[in-house]
Amino acid sequence: MVRALLASAALAAALALAACDTDKTPALSGRHLQPLSDRMLADIEAKNMTKDSAILVRIFKEESELEVWKEDQTGRFALLKTYPICRWSGELGPKVKQGDRQAPEGFYTITPGLMNPNSNYYLAINTGFPNAYDRANGRTGAFLMIHGDCSSAGCYAMTDEQIAEIYALARESFFGGQKSFQIQAYPFRMTPLNMARHRNSPHMAFWKMVKQGYDHFEVTRLEPKVDVCERHYVFNAETSARFSPADRCPAYSVPADIAAAVRDKQHQDDIKTADLISRGAPAAPVTTGTDGGMNPTFLSAVKSHGGPGGIIRTASGTIPPHVNPPSAPSETASIFGLASSESKPAAGSRSSVQVASATSGSSGGIGSFFSGLFGSKGEDQSAETRGSAETAGAKPKPAASARKPAQNTVSSAHAKSPPAGEAKTASAAATASEKTPAKQQETSSEAATAAPSATPSLIRGAQPALSSGFEGRFGSWR
């Protein structure tokens, strides 16, 4: 009885919060109340995880895949499931400015307040763009989501069934005490082959920088602590000083075993990349003119259906009639151009720290529950047409991770060069009829709760909760 009363009060609070920020009070559909499926719960148990253990999300644009990792009984992350992405827009490369249709790349911290149960696109998770790095580099845009409805302009769009399950996994991790989780968004899997293929890209300096964070996770299977200084990312850095995104990096140290393992992995990757280039590995075109991508699972389903226009049901969820598949790559873009290698192999040996391989999971059932109680809102019209209404919410900046191996090694405060001058390759062309008029999905952007303010220097994704956050207010639900 007490739990029922608490739930009713919480739902009323959600409605009140939503009413403050939209013209109409959206009716909570109950989508966020769906439990995890029996199949997902069985997968979690089989992988020695718990329903409410911490999660981490990785996104790969070129492969059109989203991974959900979950902490297992060893205290490290293991791959739970890989979801095919139904649609993303733009080209490979980070989001630079509002209206460029680019989906963000980088490291983003997701708190309960960025979860939107009232989304026009079924359910949504706001990435919190721009983060401290984005702001330090003058990047603009907001309300860039992972959401349902399979249609995107600057977002990562899943099927409704997929976002329901991803949302539920996030919700359960918050119930388990995780204060925030990390999204790592990459242009592609950061393999030597892909680095060789994309060597001509003007974004390569940025990609080499984010690959360092990728490598930190690969060798540790722990969420990397992320800071920003001198307008670039630094990972697992420990210092008594304060990081400031635009200012000079302080002297800092990285745990010795992590530093050695990352260095050895990067050395091996550099050797392989240089070898591939020397053997004539073809270079990918800098731009394709396709306006984003769609996982082959969905693309083949649309083609076999004779094109969009009707409801298409797949093992990974339902493709709506208004889906707009990416166009074919430009025939004038040569994929066989070669460039000189930027790789600089260095001598070194393999670390004893092993790099686990990730295997794709299969699509599962629907699950979801979680909160209009955290200030999330219904969508505004569009990030592409929002103009001056767009303001960047400050990202929460958690404290340093407690899960670091002990011994430290001192790192230069200037070990990484800022990716200044990085060129933008985003396609600015917007597809006009991607969505029904009622939703205006063509722009796919949503107004969610204003991100909590915090110090701009730290964008770590696992520790500090808001003083009025999830556990303090809703822990009794458990």
HELIX and SHEET records of a PDB file:
HELIX    1   1 VAL A    2  ALA A   19  1                                  18    
HELIX    2   2 ARG A   31  LEU A   33  5                                   3    
HELIX    3   3 ASP A   38  ALA A   46  1                                   9    
HELIX    4   4 PRO A  112  LEU A  114  5                                   3    
HELIX    5   5 ALA A  132  ALA A  136  1                                   5    
HELIX    6   6 ASP A  160  PHE A  175  1                                  16    
HELIX    7   7 PRO A  192  ARG A  197  1                                   6    
HELIX    8   8 MET A  204  THR A  220  1                                  17    
HELIX    9   9 ALA A  256  SER A  278  1                                  23    
HELIX   10  10 PRO A  296  SER A  304  1                                   9    
HELIX   11  11 GLY A  387  ALA A  389  5                                   3    
HELIX   12  12 PHE A  470  PHE A  474  1                                   5    
HELIX   13  13 GLY A  475  TRP A  477  5                                   3    
SHEET    1   A 5 PHE A  77  PRO A  84  0                                        
SHEET    2   A 5 GLU A  65  GLU A  71 -1                                        
SHEET    3   A 5 ILE A  55  PHE A  60 -1                                        
SHEET    4   A 5 PHE A 181  TYR A 186  1                                        
SHEET    5   A 5 GLY A 106  ILE A 110 -1                                        
SHEET    1   B 5 ARG A  87  TRP A  88  0                                        
SHEET    2   B 5 TYR A 156  ALA A 157 -1                                        
SHEET    3   B 5 MET A 145  HIS A 147  1                                        
SHEET    4   B 5 ALA A 124  ASN A 126 -1                                        
SHEET    5   B 5 MET A 115  ASN A 116 -1                                        
SHEET    1   C 2 VAL A 226  CYS A 229  0                                        
SHEET    2   C 2 HIS A 232  PHE A 235 -1                                        
SHEET    1   D 2 TYR A 252  PRO A 255  0                                        
SHEET    2   D 2 ASN A 408  SER A 411 -1                                        
SHEET    1   E 2 ILE A 312  THR A 314  0                                        
SHEET    2   E 2 GLY A 317  ILE A 319 -1                                        
END                                                                             
